[in-house]
Amino acid sequence: MQRLLSLQIILETVVESDKVMQDFESESIAMGVDHSQKVKATPITIDYGSKDCVNLSLSTAVFRMMVLILLCGCQSRMSEIDPKIDYTLSTPAIKCLPSAFPALDIEEYKQSWAKELYLGNAFAREGDLYRAISCYKRALFLLPPQYVERRLQIEFEILQSYYLGKKFSDVITIYEEKGLREVSECFPAKQDLLIMVYEAYQASNRCEEAQRILEKLQTLHPEKGQQLQQYEAVQNVHLATLSKMSEASASFVDSYVRCAKSESKAKTLNALLPGAGYLYMGQQQTALTAFIVNALFVAAAYHFFNHGNIAAGIITSSLEFGWYYGGIHGAGQAAKIYNEMVYENLARDYLQQNRLFPSLMLRYAF
């Protein structure tokens, strides 16, 4: 039905354009102008039953053609949002976490690598991760080969420093190139290691590796695996999945749905009346500006066509079409940005209150 209506509009436009040309030539012949060398367009007659063809002006025909192109190009499907949800563990929170490894004994303190390890831990607890990593690397260089457990400890603390500093590519490098990848279940910080590596893979868009780490966590620590699944669903805006996971996640989804704005509604309102989509979004100043600008262009185009200045009318109509189409797209973008902001705020509160951020799941620090 929509295609038939579109075809009808096109045919009506062609008919009106032909009538305008015929009227123009008739007036020219009456004034003595010779058009014998010109080829006239063949008239098209359309019968719509009991309804007569609508008598359009040239300006109306041009406008309807533009609207037709616009409607054919618009998508009714709502675009997906792309929220940015992040959380950084504070320095006081890091200080409250215990170490997973035994303290240095008196004999170890006498060695240079132990002093570097001690300094690295001190810098890390103060949030100076750059100096901490430098100390850890010097300790790793000075460490004798027989201290296997201490080597794994230092590698883990380097990895955790990169993780807390959001250097996820370095986290992956340390995990894949050092001995941490092969640690057994007896490693005291195994759970924390898998959680940090999982988030690093997720942040790096290495979904297959992240999924393998998640499967390990679900096997070793089912509760943490379920929490990370919720975290992943929130990050990827899987609302249907979240609504079935728990009462808390379902409540979070309901809160977002109630607050969210419809992109298609914003576009439709702005298509019907320029500025109405922005008014729906609560942007009164932008709505008024859009309405005035579109009204001025429409009035100018009508004036030019009505006074026979066809070229200026077409140029003005083209400019109006750009403003009109841009206003529709802008209203949709305003709804998308608004939805992303609402989702980010709700998701951040939900993840923090339920301790679903991976960094809040860590049990150990330096």
N, C-alpha and C positions, 0 to 999 in steps of 0.2 A: 504493500500500500504506500509506503514512504517513497519507494522508487517511482511509482506511478505519479504521485503528487509532484515529485521533483521533475519528472518528464513533462508534466503539464505546465509547470512554471517556465521551463526552458522554451517550450513551444509558444507559450503566450508571449514570452519576451521576443522571440524571433518574429512573431506576427506583428507585434507592436513596432519593432524596429523597421520591418518592411513597410508598414503603414506610414511611418514617419518619413521614410525615403520617398514613397510615392507622393505624399503631400508636398514634400520639398520639390520634387521634379515637376509636379503639376503647377506649383507657383512659379517655378523658373520658366516653364513653357509659356505661361500666361504673360510673363514679362519679356518674352521674345528670345529667351536663351535656347540655343540649339543643343539638344542632348541626343542627337541621332547616333553619335559615335559611342554612346554609353550603353552598356548591357544592363537591363533591368532585372532585378531579382524576381523569380517566379512567385506570385502570391500563394500563400498557404492558407487554406480555409479549414477551420476546425469546428465541428459541430458537437456541442456538449449537451444535446437534448433540449430541454426546456430552458437551460441557462445560456445567456449570451456571453460572449467573450468580454472580459474586463478591459475597459479602455484605459491603458496605462500611458503615463507620460514617459518621456525618455529618461528622466532622472529616476523615476520609480523602477523602470526596467533595469537600469544599471545597478541600482541598489539591490534589487531582488536577485540578480545574477551573483552579486558579491555574497549575499547571505546564503545562497544556495551552495556556493563553493565552500563557505565557512562551515555550514552544517554537514557537508559531505566529509570535511576533514576532521571534525571534532570526534573525540572518542568518549563514549558514555561511561566507560569503566574507570573506577577510581584508582588513581595511582597509588602505589605502595609507598609507605613512609620509610625513611632511612635514619632512624634515631642514632645519636651518639651517646652511649651510656658508659661512663667511666667512674672509677673510684680509686683513690690513692690512700694507702694505709699511712696513717699519721705516725710521726716519730714517737710520741708517747705510747701509742699502741704497739709499736715495734719493741720498745723497751720493756713492755709488760710480758712479752713472750719469752719463755725460757729457751735455753739451748738444748738441742737434741743430743749433744755429744759430751763426753766426760771432760771435766776441767783439766787443764794442763797440770802435770805434776811437777815436783821440784826439779827433777832431772831434766825434764823437757824445757823448763824455763831457762836453763843454762845455755840452750842452743839458740842460734840466731833465727832459725825459721820460726821457733815458738814466739820469739819477741815480735816478729812481723805479724804472726797470726793474732797475737794479743792486741797489737795496735789496730789491725784490720777490724777486729770485733768492736773495739772502742769507737773507731770512726763510724762504723755501720750503725751502731746504736744511737749515735748522735745525728744520723741522717746524712753524713758526708760519704756517700757511696763511692764517689770517684776515688778518694784517697783510700777507702777501704779496699777497693778492687786492686789498687796498686800494691798495697801491703800484702794482700792474699797472693798475688802473683809472685811477689818476691819470696814469700814463704814457700810457695810451690816450687820455685826454682832452687831454694836452699834445702828443701826437705830430702833427707836420705831415702833411698828406694825401699828400705825395709819398713817404713812407716806407711803401710797400705791404708789403714783406716783413717789416719790423719790426712792422707792425700785425698781420699774421698770426701772427708769433712771440708777441706779447703775448697775443693771443686764445687761442692754443694753451696758453700757460702758465696763463692763467686757467682754462681748461677742465681742465687737468691738476691744478690745485690743488683744484678742486671734486671731481674724480674721486678723488683721494687722500683727501679729506675725506668721501667717501661721499655727496656731495650730487648724486645722479644726475639729479634733475630740473633742476638748474642746468647740469649737463653738457649735457643735451639742449637746453636753451634757448640756451646759447652756440653749440652746433653748428648749430642750425637758424636762428638769427637773425643770426649773424655770417658772415664770408666763408669760414670753414673748410669749409663744406659743398661749396664749389665749387673747392677746391684741386686742382691737377693732380698727376700722379704724381711730378713733380719736387719737390714739397714734402718736405723732409728727414724730417719726422716723420709721414709719411702712414700708415705701418703702425701706429704707436703710437696715432695719432688714431682709426683705425678700431677698434682693439681696445678702447679706452676707451669709445667711443660704443656699440659692440656690448654691452658689459656694462651700460652705463647703460640701454639699451633693454630688455635682459633683466630687470634689476632693477625696471624700471618696468612690467613685464608688457606691453610693446609688442612683441609677438612678430613681427609682420609686418615692422616696421622693422628689428628685430634680424636677421631672416632675410636681408633685403636687404644689410645690412652684411656678414653672414657670406659671402654669395655674392661680394661684392666682394673680400673677403679671400682667398677660395678661388681667385679668378682671379689676383690680384696676388701672393699669398703662400700657395700651396697647403699648405705644412707648417703654418703658423699656423692656417689654416682647419680642418685636421684636428684640431689640438690643441684649438681652441675647440669643435669638435663633441664631443670627448671630455668636455670641461668641462661642456658643456650636458647630456650624457647622465648624468654623475655628479650634477649638480644636480637633475635631474628624475627620478632613480632609474629610469632605463631599463636595467634589468639585462640584458634580452635583447640589447639593442643593444651594451652594453659587453662582453658575453661574446664578441662576434664581432669587436671592433675590433682587439685586440692581445692578446698573451700576458699583458702586465702588467695590462690591464683585466680579462681573464678571471680572473686570479689574485685580483684585488681582489674580484670578484663571488663567487668560491668562498669567500673568507675571510668575507665578510658572511653568506653562506648558512649556513656552518657555525656561526657565532656567534648568528644570529638565533633568536628564540623564536617559536613558533606562537601567534597570537592565538586561533585557533579551538580549539586544544588547551587553552589556559589557560581559555577560557570553558567548554568541555565538562567539564573536570576540576572546575571550581567549581560547575557545575550538578549533577554527580553527587554531590559531597561539598563543601559550603561550606568554603572555605579551601584546598582542594586546588590551585586555580588559582594562588593566591598562593604556595603552597609550591613549585609548579613554577617560579615566577619568582624563587625564593630569598628571599622576604619572609616569614620564619618568624613574626615577631611579628604581622604583619597576618593571616597564615593562622590563627594560634591565636585571635586576636580574632574573626575572622569565624566560625570554627567554634563558639566559645562563645556568641556572640550568637544565631546561628541556632538552636543547640540549646536555649537558654533560651526563645526565642519558640515553638519547636515544642512543648516540654514544657508551657509555659503554655497554649497553644491546646488541646492534648490534655486538660489538666486541666479547663479550662473546659467543653469539650464533654462530657467524661466525667461531669461533675457537673451537667449540664443547663443550664449558663449559656451559652446559645446566643449572645446578643448579645456578651458579652465574648469568646467564642471567635472570633466572626467578626472583631471588631476586632483581636484579637491576631494572627489569621491574616493579616489585611490588612497589619499591620505587618511580619510575617515575610516576606510576599511582597515588600514593598519592600526589605527587607534582602537577600533571596535574589536578586532580580533585579539590585539594585545591586551585589551581590558579583560576579555574572557579568560585568556591564558593567565593573566596576572591574578585574577580572582581565585582561580584554581590553585596557583602557587601559594597564595596567601593562606588558603585552607590547609594545604600540605604542610607549610612551615608551622602553622598554628598547631596542627595535630602532632607534629614531631616534638614541639616544645611541651605540649601536654603529656605526651607519652614518656618523654625523657624524665620529667619531674615525677610522675607517678611511678615509673619503673625504678628510678633511683631510690625513692623512699621504700618501695616494696622490697627491693633486693637488700637494702641496708637493714631494714627492720627484721627481715627473716635470715640475715647473714648468708645470703646467697652469692655475694661477690666472692670469687675464688680467693682473693687476698684475705677476706674475713674468715675463711675456712682453715687458714694456716695455724698450726699448733706450736711451731717453733720459729725462733729467729736466731740472732747471733749470740 
